[in-house]
């Protein structure tokens, strides 16, 4: 949860600190979703640049960014190649969008 809330607030310094801990704070799709919804492109880029990349659903992140008019996020997502860390799944995408509608 620490990483997800740091991503939501755009706190890249906190994410970097958490990643350096032993054991490291795991990044997950929640982190990418919150960064996209919050319009935090540098955070999203950093999450995706990790080794291994933080998993995400491109379609969910794009939808969340669009709902908040973060077109710079949408443009960046559109430029990204598909890879095995894309955990897109129609049911989870719909569920994620519903869970974020009240935030």
C-alpha positions as a Markdown table, in Angstrom:
| # | Residue | x | y | z |
|---|---|---|---|---|
| 1 | Unk | 0.0 | 0.0 | 0.0 |
| 2 | Unk | 2.9 | 2.4 | 0.7 |
| 3 | Unk | 4.0 | 2.3 | -2.9 |
| 4 | Unk | 0.5 | 2.7 | -4.2 |
| 5 | Unk | -0.2 | 5.8 | -2.1 |
| 6 | Unk | 3.2 | 7.2 | -3.0 |
| 7 | Unk | 2.4 | 6.7 | -6.7 |
| 8 | Unk | -1.0 | 8.3 | -6.3 |
| 9 | Unk | 0.6 | 11.4 | -4.8 |
| 10 | Unk | 3.4 | 11.5 | -7.3 |
| 11 | Unk | 6.0 | 11.0 | -4.6 |
| 12 | Unk | 8.8 | 9.5 | -6.7 |
| 13 | Unk | 11.4 | 10.0 | -3.9 |
| 14 | Unk | 9.3 | 7.8 | -1.6 |
| 15 | Unk | 9.0 | 5.1 | -4.3 |
| 16 | Unk | 12.7 | 5.1 | -4.8 |
| 17 | Unk | 13.3 | 4.9 | -1.1 |
| 18 | Unk | 10.8 | 2.0 | -0.7 |
| 19 | Unk | 12.4 | 0.1 | -3.6 |
| 20 | Unk | 15.8 | 0.4 | -1.9 |
| 21 | Unk | 14.6 | -1.2 | 1.4 |
| 22 | Unk | 15.3 | -4.8 | 2.3 |
| 23 | Unk | 13.0 | -6.4 | 1.3 |
| 24 | Unk | 12.0 | -3.9 | -1.4 |
| 25 | Unk | 8.5 | -2.6 | -1.5 |
| 26 | Unk | 6.9 | -4.5 | -4.3 |
| 27 | Unk | 5.4 | -2.5 | -7.2 |
| 28 | Unk | 2.2 | -3.8 | -8.7 |
| 29 | Unk | -0.6 | -2.8 | -11.1 |
| 30 | Unk | -2.1 | -0.7 | -8.4 |
| 31 | Unk | 0.9 | 1.6 | -8.4 |
| 32 | Unk | 0.7 | 2.1 | -12.2 |
| 33 | Unk | -3.1 | 2.7 | -12.0 |
| 34 | Unk | -2.7 | 5.3 | -9.3 |
| 35 | Unk | 0.1 | 7.1 | -11.1 |
| 36 | Unk | -1.8 | 7.2 | -14.3 |
| 37 | Unk | -5.0 | 8.5 | -12.7 |
| 38 | Unk | -3.0 | 11.1 | -10.8 |
| 39 | Unk | -1.3 | 12.4 | -14.0 |
| 40 | Unk | 2.2 | 11.5 | -12.6 |
| 41 | Unk | 4.0 | 10.7 | -15.8 |
| 42 | Unk | 7.5 | 10.6 | -14.3 |
| 43 | Unk | 6.3 | 8.2 | -11.6 |
| 44 | Unk | 4.7 | 5.9 | -14.2 |
| 45 | Unk | 7.8 | 6.0 | -16.4 |
| 46 | Unk | 10.0 | 5.1 | -13.4 |
| 47 | Unk | 7.7 | 2.2 | -12.4 |
| 48 | Unk | 7.8 | 0.8 | -15.9 |
| 49 | Unk | 11.6 | 1.2 | -16.1 |
| 50 | Unk | 12.2 | -1.0 | -13.1 |
| 51 | Unk | 13.7 | -4.5 | -13.6 |
| 52 | Unk | 11.4 | -6.2 | -13.9 |
| 53 | Unk | 8.9 | -3.5 | -14.9 |
| 54 | Unk | 6.0 | -2.9 | -12.6 |
| 55 | Unk | 3.1 | -4.8 | -14.0 |
| 56 | Unk | 0.2 | -2.9 | -15.5 |
| 57 | Unk | -2.8 | -3.0 | -17.6 |
| 58 | Unk | -2.3 | -0.5 | -20.4 |
| 59 | Unk | -6.0 | -0.3 | -21.1 |
| 60 | Unk | -6.9 | 0.4 | -17.5 |
| 61 | Unk | -4.2 | 3.0 | -17.0 |
| 62 | Unk | -5.2 | 4.7 | -20.3 |
| 63 | Unk | -8.9 | 4.8 | -19.3 |
| 64 | Unk | -8.1 | 6.2 | -15.8 |
| 65 | Unk | -5.9 | 8.9 | -17.3 |
| 66 | Unk | -8.5 | 9.8 | -19.9 |
| 67 | Unk | -11.2 | 10.2 | -17.2 |
| 68 | Unk | -9.0 | 12.8 | -15.5 |
| 69 | Unk | -8.0 | 14.5 | -18.8 |
| 70 | Unk | -4.3 | 13.5 | -18.4 |
| 71 | Unk | -3.6 | 13.4 | -22.1 |
| 72 | Unk | 0.1 | 13.4 | -21.7 |
| 73 | Unk | -0.2 | 10.1 | -19.9 |
| 74 | Unk | -2.4 | 8.7 | -22.7 |
| 75 | Unk | 0.0 | 9.8 | -25.3 |
| 76 | Unk | 2.9 | 8.1 | -23.5 |
| 77 | Unk | 1.0 | 4.9 | -23.0 |
| 78 | Unk | 0.1 | 4.8 | -26.7 |
| 79 | Unk | 3.8 | 4.9 | -27.5 |
| 80 | Unk | 4.7 | 1.9 | -25.3 |
| 81 | Unk | 5.1 | -1.5 | -26.9 |
| 82 | Unk | 3.1 | -4.4 | -25.6 |
| 83 | Unk | 5.0 | -6.8 | -23.3 |
| 84 | Unk | 4.5 | -9.7 | -20.9 |
| 85 | Unk | 4.1 | -7.3 | -18.0 |
| 86 | Unk | 0.7 | -6.1 | -19.4 |
| 87 | Unk | -1.8 | -7.9 | -17.2 |
| 88 | Unk | -4.8 | -6.7 | -19.2 |
| 89 | Unk | -7.9 | -8.6 | -18.5 |
| 90 | Unk | -11.3 | -7.3 | -19.4 |
| 91 | Unk | -12.9 | -8.3 | -16.1 |
| 92 | Unk | -10.2 | -6.8 | -13.9 |
| 93 | Unk | -10.1 | -3.7 | -16.1 |
| 94 | Unk | -13.9 | -3.1 | -15.6 |
| 95 | Unk | -13.5 | -3.9 | -11.9 |
| 96 | Unk | -10.7 | -1.4 | -11.5 |
| 97 | Unk | -12.6 | 1.3 | -13.3 |
| 98 | Unk | -15.6 | 0.8 | -11.0 |
| 99 | Unk | -13.4 | 0.9 | -7.9 |
| 100 | Unk | -11.8 | 4.2 | -8.9 |
| 101 | Unk | -15.0 | 5.9 | -9.9 |
| 102 | Unk | -15.6 | 7.2 | -6.3 |
| 103 | Unk | -12.1 | 8.5 | -5.7 |
